[in-house]
Every structure is written in C-alpha cells, then in structure tokens.
Amino acid sequence: MTETTPQSVTAELERARDDYLAVSRGAHLYASPGDHEEAERRAWERLELALAAAHRVEQQTAGSA
C-alpha cells in the first residue's frame, strides 16, 4: 500500500503538472497529432487525479486542525 502524506501528494501533483506541461509543449516529439492528443489526454487525467488528491488532503488537514 502506498503511503499518502501531504508531502507525497504535493510531490505527485508537481510531477503530474510538470509532465503535463512537457507533453503539452512537446507536440513535435510525437509521431502524429493523434499520438500527441492521446498523451496529452492521459497527462491531463493524471493531473486532475493529483489535484483531487491534493484537495482531499487539504480538506482532511483543515478538518483536523
């Protein structure tokens, strides 16, 4: 099981954001526009999941304070 700490969630959010930006800016690195669109969609979904996890941790932290 993966430990979920505020630090690990923040680190995942930063990685997901950086990955999304790299994919978004790197369209020229893909074999076709369709390949780039698929990679960008997957990166965006990962970023959304990371944002949701960060929001949940933020709410839990605020609730326990």
N, C-alpha and C positions, 0 to 999 in steps of 0.2 A: 504494500500500500504506500502511496506517495504522501509525504507529509505536506500539509497545507498550512504554511505560515504566511504572515503578511509579507515577509521578505521574499519567499518563494513565489508568491502571487505577483508581487511587484516585478521580480526578475522575469517571470514568464510574460507579463504584459509588455515589458521593454523589448524582449526578444521578438514577440509577435509584432509589435509596432515596427521594429527595425526590419524584420523580414518582409512585412507588407510593403514598406517603403522601397526596399530593394527590388522586390518583384515589380512594383508599380513603375519604377524608374527604369527597369531593365528590359523593356519590351523588345529591344533589339537583340537580346540574347536568346530568344525563343525561335523555334523553327517556323512557327506560323502564328498569326494573330490569335487563332483559336487556342493554341497551346498557352499563349500568354494570358488570355482571358481565363482559362481554367486555373492556371497557377495563381492569378490574382484573386479569383473567387475563393480558392482554398485558403489563401493567406488572409483574406478579409474575414472569413468564417472563424479562423483561428484567433484573429484579433478580437472579434466580437465575443468569443468564449472567454478570452483573457479579461476583457473589460467587465463582463458579467461576474466573473470570479472575483475580481478586484472590488467590485461594488458590494458583493455579498460579504467579503471580509471586512470592508469598511463599515457596513451596517452592523456586523457582529461586534466589531471593536467598539463602535459608538454605543451599542446596546449594553456592553459590559462595563462601560466606564462610569 
